[in-house]
Amino acid sequence: MAKKAKNFKKSKTGVYVSAASTAFGAISVAKQARMARDDNDTLRLIDAAVSAAAIVTGLAILYRELKRLGDDDVLLG
């Protein structure tokens, strides 16, 4: 059982949880961008754009990991 918990991050479920938490971060980035546009704050807008790019990259990496896992899920036995 401990081995299954240790390999959770490399399972499909772990990748789904990581993708959901990464996508959830997009909400705060959207709020940050909206506030930056309202305040005409260029530096905060650039920060939001870089953060959005990091989120997109992270989701792409998680998608690639999910494709690599295929049907080999450690939690399903």
Residue pairs with C-beta under 8 A, 6 or more apart in sequence:
4 74
4 75
7 74
8 14
8 74
8 75
9 18
10 69
10 74
11 69
11 73
11 74
11 75
12 66
12 69
12 73
12 75
13 73
13 75
15 62
15 65
15 66
15 69
16 66
18 62
19 59
19 62
19 63
19 66
22 55
22 58
22 59
22 62
23 55
23 59
25 51
25 55
26 52
26 55
29 48
29 51
29 52
29 55
32 44
32 47
32 48
32 51
33 45
33 48
33 49
33 52
35 41
35 44
36 42
36 44
36 45
36 47
36 48
37 45
